[in-house]
Amino acid sequence: MSTQDAIIAKLQDGLAPVSLEVENDSHLHAGHAGSPGTGDSHFSVRVVSEKFEGLSRVARQQLVYGLLKEELAGPVHALAMKTLTPAEAD
């Protein structure tokens, strides 16, 4: 399973999102400091989930970080995220 597939699976399982977009941005960072050159190091995520209701932006990000702790400890060097409730996504 690719890193992108693992991210998708974990976010789907943990957040039951209404909408989920995961983009591999690693090619944009090739040769930059901190980039391991694996092609699986930089990702952008947009998640719309009811589980974010009542949570601050920081708490939402912490929830995502918790779900992806293995990936963030390993192949993922950078993760940009947008975390929205369904009402915010309209």
Backbone as a printed PyTorch tensor [residue, N CA C, xyz], in Angstrom:
tensor([[[  0.8470,  -1.1790,   0.0000],
         [  0.0000,   0.0000,   0.0000],
         [  0.8920,   1.2420,   0.0000]],

        [[  0.5860,   2.1840,  -0.8570],
         [  1.3620,   3.4230,  -0.9250],
         [  1.0640,   4.2900,   0.2960]],

        [[  1.9190,   5.2550,   0.5340],
         [  1.7030,   6.1860,   1.6360],
         [  0.3960,   6.9430,   1.4240]],

        [[  0.1250,   7.3620,   0.2090],
         [ -1.1180,   8.0720,  -0.0780],
         [ -2.3290,   7.1960,   0.2190]],

        [[ -2.2730,   5.9370,  -0.1660],
         [ -3.3750,   5.0120,   0.1110],
         [ -3.5670,   4.8110,   1.6140]],

        [[ -2.4670,   4.7330,   2.3580],
         [ -2.5400,   4.5710,   3.8130],
         [ -3.1770,   5.8010,   4.4550]],

        [[ -2.8050,   6.9900,   3.9940],
         [ -3.3910,   8.2260,   4.5130],
         [ -4.8950,   8.2390,   4.2550]],

        [[ -5.2860,   7.9110,   3.0460],
         [ -6.7090,   7.8800,   2.6880],
         [ -7.4630,   6.8920,   3.5640]],

        [[ -6.9430,   5.6910,   3.7090],
         [ -7.6160,   4.6540,   4.4950],
         [ -7.7750,   5.0700,   5.9500]],

        [[ -6.7330,   5.6210,   6.5460],
         [ -6.7890,   5.9980,   7.9570],
         [ -7.7290,   7.1750,   8.1920]],

        [[ -7.7320,   8.1370,   7.2880],
         [ -8.6410,   9.2680,   7.4490],
         [-10.0910,   8.8510,   7.2130]],

        [[-10.3270,   7.9400,   6.2750],
         [-11.6840,   7.4420,   6.0560],
         [-12.1770,   6.6670,   7.2780]],

        [[-11.3210,   5.8120,   7.8110],
         [-11.7090,   5.0120,   8.9750],
         [-11.9170,   5.8720,  10.2190]],

        [[-11.0400,   6.8460,  10.4330],
         [-11.0920,   7.6330,  11.6580],
         [-12.0350,   8.8140,  11.6490]],

        [[-12.3630,   9.3240,  10.4610],
         [-13.1650,  10.5460,  10.3950],
         [-14.4790,  10.4080,   9.6470]],

        [[-14.6870,   9.2980,   8.9660],
         [-15.9040,   9.1080,   8.1550],
         [-16.2350,  10.3880,   7.3920]],

        [[-15.3050,  10.8540,   6.5670],
         [-15.4910,  12.1560,   5.9320],
         [-16.6160,  12.2020,   4.9060]],

        [[-17.2190,  13.3820,   4.8160],
         [-18.1820,  13.6740,   3.7690],
         [-17.4190,  13.8630,   2.4600]],

        [[-16.2230,  14.4380,   2.5840],
         [-15.3520,  14.6830,   1.4420],
         [-13.9060,  14.5290,   1.8910]],

        [[-13.0850,  13.9290,   1.0240],
         [-11.6730,  13.7370,   1.3450],
         [-10.8600,  13.8600,   0.0700]],

        [[ -9.8700,  14.7320,   0.1090],
         [ -8.9340,  14.8850,  -1.0020],
         [ -7.5250,  14.7760,  -0.4390]],

        [[ -6.7270,  13.8970,  -1.0130],
         [ -5.3340,  13.7350,  -0.6000],
         [ -4.4770,  13.8620,  -1.8490]],

        [[ -3.6070,  14.8510,  -1.8530],
         [ -2.7280,  15.1070,  -2.9880],
         [ -1.2790,  14.8520,  -2.5940]],

        [[ -0.5680,  14.1330,  -3.4250],
         [  0.8610,  13.9200,  -3.2310],
         [  1.5950,  15.0830,  -3.8900]],

        [[  2.2010,  15.9310,  -3.0710],
         [  2.9110,  17.1150,  -3.5530],
         [  4.4280,  16.9180,  -3.5640]],

        [[  4.8820,  15.6960,  -3.4020],
         [  6.3090,  15.4230,  -3.2690],
         [  7.1250,  15.9280,  -4.4520]],

        [[  6.5700,  15.8300,  -5.6470],
         [  7.2980,  16.2710,  -6.8370],
         [  7.6100,  17.7680,  -6.8030]],

        [[  6.8240,  18.5290,  -6.0650],
         [  7.0550,  19.9650,  -5.9510],
         [  8.2260,  20.2960,  -5.0250]],

        [[  8.6650,  19.3160,  -4.2500],
         [  9.7050,  19.5440,  -3.2490],
         [ 10.9800,  18.7510,  -3.5210]],

        [[ 11.0630,  18.1390,  -4.6590],
         [ 12.2620,  17.3550,  -5.0100],
         [ 13.4970,  18.2390,  -4.9410]],

        [[ 14.4910,  17.7680,  -4.2370],
         [ 15.7500,  18.4920,  -4.1170],
         [ 15.7830,  19.5080,  -2.9920]],

        [[ 14.6520,  19.7660,  -2.3360],
         [ 14.6240,  20.7110,  -1.2190],
         [ 15.2140,  20.0680,   0.0270]],

        [[ 15.7310,  20.8760,   0.9180],
         [ 16.2400,  20.3760,   2.1990],
         [ 15.1150,  19.6560,   2.9320]],

        [[ 15.4100,  18.5060,   3.4770],
         [ 14.4270,  17.7260,   4.2150],
         [ 13.6320,  16.7640,   3.3610]],

        [[ 13.6910,  16.9220,   2.0680],
         [ 12.9730,  16.0100,   1.1910],
         [ 13.8280,  14.7620,   0.9630]],

        [[ 13.3060,  13.5960,   1.3280],
         [ 14.0980,  12.3780,   1.1740],
         [ 14.2030,  11.8850,  -0.2670]],

        [[ 13.4540,  12.4890,  -1.1740],
         [ 13.5170,  12.0840,  -2.5710],
         [ 12.8040,  10.7810,  -2.8730]],

        [[ 11.8970,  10.3590,  -1.9780],
         [ 11.1920,   9.0930,  -2.1480],
         [  9.9340,   9.2220,  -2.9980]],

        [[  9.4460,  10.4450,  -3.1640],
         [  8.1960,  10.6360,  -3.8880],
         [  6.9760,  10.4400,  -3.0120]],

        [[  7.1820,  10.1850,  -1.7320],
         [  6.0920,   9.9730,  -0.7710],
         [  6.3270,  10.7700,   0.5020]],

        [[  6.7150,  12.0320,   0.3720],
         [  7.1140,  12.7850,   1.5650],
         [  6.2730,  14.0250,   1.8570]],

        [[  5.6020,  14.5790,   0.8820],
         [  4.8450,  15.8150,   1.0550],
         [  3.4110,  15.6200,   0.5530]],

        [[  2.4450,  15.9280,   1.4140],
         [  1.0460,  15.7200,   1.0660],
         [  0.1950,  16.9150,   1.4780]],

        [[ -0.8730,  17.1400,   0.7420],
         [ -1.9100,  18.1120,   1.0880],
         [ -3.2090,  17.3440,   1.2690]],

        [[ -3.9270,  17.6820,   2.3310],
         [ -5.1590,  16.9830,   2.6680],
         [ -6.2690,  18.0020,   2.8780]],

        [[ -7.4260,  17.7200,   2.3110],
         [ -8.6400,  18.4990,   2.5810],
         [ -9.6890,  17.5100,   3.0560]],

        [[-10.1170,  17.6770,   4.3120],
         [-11.0640,  16.7510,   4.9230],
         [-12.2890,  17.5250,   5.3980]],

        [[-13.4570,  17.0440,   5.0150],
         [-14.7180,  17.5880,   5.5120],
         [-15.3810,  16.4830,   6.3260]],

        [[-15.5430,  16.7270,   7.6220],
         [-16.0840,  15.6890,   8.4950],
         [-16.9320,  16.2930,   9.6120]],

        [[-17.9900,  15.6110,   9.9510],
         [-18.8270,  16.0110,  11.0900],
         [-18.0660,  15.8720,  12.4010]],

        [[-17.0260,  15.0550,  12.4210],
         [-16.2460,  14.8600,  13.6510],
         [-15.4670,  16.1110,  14.0420]],

        [[-15.4080,  17.0980,  13.1650],
         [-14.7310,  18.3520,  13.4780],
         [-15.6610,  19.3650,  14.1540]],

        [[-16.9580,  19.0520,  14.2150],
         [-17.9260,  19.9600,  14.8410],
         [-17.5080,  20.2590,  16.2810]],

        [[-17.4680,  21.5410,  16.6230],
         [-17.1540,  21.9470,  17.9840],
         [-15.6770,  21.9360,  18.3400]],

        [[-14.8150,  21.5450,  17.3950],
         [-13.3790,  21.5010,  17.6590],
         [-12.6840,  22.7270,  17.0830]],

        [[-11.6750,  23.1960,  17.7830],
         [-10.8660,  24.2980,  17.2630],
         [-10.0210,  23.7890,  16.0980]],

        [[ -9.4330,  24.7140,  15.3680],
         [ -8.5570,  24.3310,  14.2510],
         [ -7.4010,  23.4690,  14.7490]],

        [[ -6.8370,  23.8300,  15.8870],
         [ -5.7170,  23.0700,  16.4520],
         [ -6.1750,  21.6670,  16.8500]],

        [[ -7.3240,  21.5480,  17.4790],
         [ -7.8370,  20.2310,  17.8820],
         [ -8.1260,  19.3530,  16.6670]],

        [[ -8.6120,  19.9590,  15.6010],
         [ -8.8660,  19.2000,  14.3710],
         [ -7.5520,  18.6630,  13.8060]],

        [[ -6.5460,  19.5200,  13.7700],
         [ -5.2430,  19.0950,  13.2600],
         [ -4.6300,  18.0230,  14.1410]],

        [[ -4.7860,  18.1530,  15.4510],
         [ -4.2740,  17.1280,  16.3580],
         [ -4.9540,  15.7830,  16.1210]],

        [[ -6.2310,  15.8140,  15.8210],
         [ -6.9660,  14.5890,  15.5120],
         [ -6.3900,  13.9250,  14.2630]],

        [[ -6.1410,  14.7130,  13.2300],
         [ -5.5450,  14.1770,  11.9990],
         [ -4.1410,  13.6520,  12.2710]],

        [[ -3.3320,  14.4290,  12.9990],
         [ -1.9720,  13.9860,  13.3360],
         [ -1.9920,  12.6600,  14.0930]],

        [[ -2.9450,  12.5010,  15.0010],
         [ -3.0540,  11.2510,  15.7480],
         [ -3.3670,  10.0670,  14.8580]],

        [[ -4.2400,  10.2800,  13.8820],
         [ -4.5920,   9.1980,  12.9620],
         [ -3.4280,   8.8220,  12.0500]],

        [[ -2.5650,   9.7870,  11.7500],
         [ -1.4640,   9.5650,  10.8000],
         [ -0.0990,   9.5210,  11.4830]],

        [[ -0.0690,   9.1780,  12.7750],
         [  1.1910,   9.2270,  13.5220],
         [  2.2820,   8.3390,  12.9260]],

        [[  1.9260,   7.1870,  12.4070],
         [  2.9390,   6.2950,  11.8130],
         [  3.5430,   6.9110,  10.5500]],

        [[  2.6990,   7.4780,   9.7240],
         [  3.1800,   8.0920,   8.4860],
         [  4.0370,   9.3190,   8.7800]],

        [[  3.6280,  10.1120,   9.7750],
         [  4.3820,  11.3130,  10.1260],
         [  5.7080,  10.9780,  10.8040]],

        [[  5.7990,   9.8170,  11.4190],
         [  7.0530,   9.3790,  12.0380],
         [  7.9820,   8.7400,  11.0100]],

        [[  7.4490,   8.4420,   9.8350],
         [  8.2290,   7.7490,   8.8220],
         [  8.3430,   8.5190,   7.5330]],

        [[  7.6060,   8.0980,   6.5330],
         [  7.8330,   8.6480,   5.1950],
         [  7.3620,  10.0800,   4.9710]],

        [[  6.4010,  10.5700,   5.7510],
         [  5.8450,  11.8950,   5.4930],
         [  6.6640,  12.9660,   6.2010]],

        [[  7.2020,  13.8730,   5.4100],
         [  8.0140,  14.9790,   5.9290],
         [  7.1450,  16.2090,   6.1840]],

        [[  6.1220,  16.4170,   5.3530],
         [  5.2700,  17.5930,   5.4870],
         [  3.8260,  17.2540,   5.1260]],

        [[  2.9040,  17.8140,   5.9100],
         [  1.4880,  17.5800,   5.6840],
         [  0.7470,  18.9090,   5.8080]],

        [[  0.2320,  19.3980,   4.6980],
         [ -0.6070,  20.5960,   4.7090],
         [ -2.0450,  20.1170,   4.7970]],

        [[ -2.8380,  20.7580,   5.6460],
         [ -4.2120,  20.2720,   5.7800],
         [ -5.2140,  21.3960,   5.9280]],

        [[ -6.3830,  21.0980,   5.4020],
         [ -7.5510,  21.9440,   5.5760],
         [ -8.6110,  21.0370,   6.1790]],

        [[ -9.0840,  21.3990,   7.3620],
         [-10.0610,  20.5790,   8.0850],
         [-11.3360,  21.3860,   8.2680]],

        [[-12.4280,  20.8850,   7.7050],
         [-13.6870,  21.6310,   7.6910],
         [-14.8470,  20.7730,   8.1770]],

        [[-15.8320,  21.4350,   8.7420],
         [-17.1070,  20.7700,   9.0180],
         [-17.9450,  20.8530,   7.7400]],

        [[-18.9850,  20.0480,   7.6150],
         [-19.8330,  20.1550,   6.4220],
         [-20.4060,  21.5600,   6.2100]],

        [[-20.7850,  22.2420,   7.2890],
         [-21.3250,  23.5910,   7.1660],
         [-20.2860,  24.5660,   6.6450]],

        [[-19.0460,  24.3940,   7.0490],
         [-17.9630,  25.2740,   6.6000],
         [-17.5960,  25.0330,   5.1410]],

        [[-17.8390,  23.8470,   4.6520],
         [-17.4560,  23.4770,   3.2880],
         [-18.4420,  24.0000,   2.2520]],

        [[-19.6280,  24.3920,   2.6830],
         [-20.6440,  24.8840,   1.7270],
         [-20.2620,  26.1980,   1.1130]]])
